[in-house]
Amino acid sequence: MSKYIVKRVIAAVLTLLVLITVVFFLVRLMPGEPFTSEKLNPIVKENMIKYYGFDKPLIVQYFQYLGNLLKGNMGYSMKYTNKTVNYIIGSTFPYSADLGLRALAIALVFGLLLGVVAALNRGTRLDVFCVILAIIGTSIPDFIMGAVLQYVFGLKLKVLPVAKWAGFKYTILPSCALAFYTMASVSRTMRASMLEVVQQDYIKTARAKGLSNFRITWKHQIRNAIMPVITIMGPTVAAVLTGTFVIEAMYAIPGMGKYYVDSTNDNDYSMILGMTVFYGAFLIFCNLVVDILYGVVDPRVRIGK
Amino acid sequence: MAEREKILELKNVVYSFHTYGGIVKAVRDVSFDLYQGEILGIVGESGCGKSVTAQCIMRLNPEPPGFFSSGEIFFKGQDICKMTHEQLMQIRGTEIGFIFQDPMTSLNPTMRVGDQIEEVFIHDKSMTKAMKKERALDIMAKVGISDAEKRYHQYPHELSGGMKQRVMIAMALVSKPSMIICDEPTTSLDVTIEAQILELLLQLRKEMGTSIIMITHDLGVIAKLCDRVLVMYGGKIVERGMAEEVFYETAHPYTQGLMNSIAGLETEKDEVLTPIEGTPPDLFSPPVGCPFAARCEYAMEVCHKYPPQETDLSEQHMTFCWLQHENAPKVDLTKKKTKKKGEQA
């Protein structure tokens, strides 16, 4: 098991290296440069170029960046010149992760519940209701969902605050808005998987043993049906926890989301790289966790001890 | 035979399924009984209703779409057709064990073998965990699972096919049921394992007095194992009798066809097997007469128009065939037809 994890970590580091290399050279190919403000004094600009090392050959800069990254230093932002990339990620990620975890919890609990209920009541009105909910969830984009929730619960019913992040009440609407899509895809996947598992021979064996329907569903059906849900959870967790531009902007949440977009618009090289490395590492980590979880749920994919 | 206790009796069972194409009668007017300690074989080709009949007995067919159109199934005096779900749960696994066709897919891949066997006792609150484990290990050893303690903690994918089928048999037998139903238990196993499994079933019958219903399309299995045989075709019983009677005094052309289509040890190298031409009847609109008439080489006009009546040939032996009628031409169905390669039929 530990050998397997070491192997996976090495593969992860290599993947990250490729990612960094590609992104490092790609951002330099983009038109424009970080310091384009017309108000900028040419002397100041020259100092800054020297300060960030842009006067050196690109390949030297590349290895310099890698060297700094090894020490955990992702450099200063080129827009917020007095802040390091580490500081920005460190101060915004907790908000995004907080929101993401809440959304994820809602999505998993209700998604699995809806999926199971729909599958057990296949063909009934309840099933149709769950399926329609899932279709709505996957087809309505989050900015519409977010706005509708704000309008209904914030402006019309006035039960929940419209925006800001200042206590539990404030978290409900953005968490729900963010959760909706994931919930829908989890419920769809779970429903399909449950219906497939119920056809399996071992379910018939379980019935022939005289087990109750509850036990058959709980012990034999759900555990075997949950695998595809775990598969989709890897990338989903990474995407949801590292912040979303739209929901965070709509609800004025000081998360990471806006820095993804802003850094690219501003040609903030160190910020783009920092965000990419962070997201990439997180995604690889989530997928590793998923692979280990497979083994926990399904003994057939358990890795030799 | 009459002095032994009758534990199962099917009376005119008709079992149907609702489908998009209408109602299909999969089992049509089947009656038979099973005595204590007896092995009854049900033989027939795919789709003849063997498995549905077997699953009826435990109500394992999905209901809906399946339902009893008519008939009664008495198990130890109780009518299974009228049982509630709770009553069925008490019979399943505990009173009647079921061994499925494919051991590869019939075990839950995410549960340890031991836990799956013990699950049979789930409703028995009087048993402790240790007692259940003892019973499980005991039966595992009895069905020939070596190193039972180790296997107990393993998952199905860690076992071979033959081992898995032994686990299935252990699961069916652990509660010492009075009857087990085997639905083609050796079809997916290789012949050496098949022989071991059949030997095991015979031995268990001897030791535990279990009645067995053996569903198969393999006449070799029937010959080795069964006391009595039921030949099914198109959802109906066409011939029934003691195994020797069915084999040596064959009284239905379909049974003869089955026997002609298998190779025996005495089959010559250049001999061609005689298959039964045609396909089984469409059960959406079953033929009005004998279901086999369309494929029967002896078919007469009457066979297509009227269903044949039951003809008793001995105490146990009976058949549904117009050839047994006094006015019918005499045909010897016991002779094996042989044909050399290249010869015309």
Interface residues (C-beta under 8 A of the other chain):
Chain A: Q200 D201 Y202 K204 T205 A206 R207 A208 K209 G210 L211 S212 N213 R215 K219 H220 R223 N224 V297 D298 P299 R300
Chain B: M58 L60 H85 L88 M89 Q90 I91 R92 G93 T94 G97 F98 F100 D102 T105 S106 L107 N108 P109 T110 M111 E119 V120 I122 H123 Y155 H157 M168 M171 A172
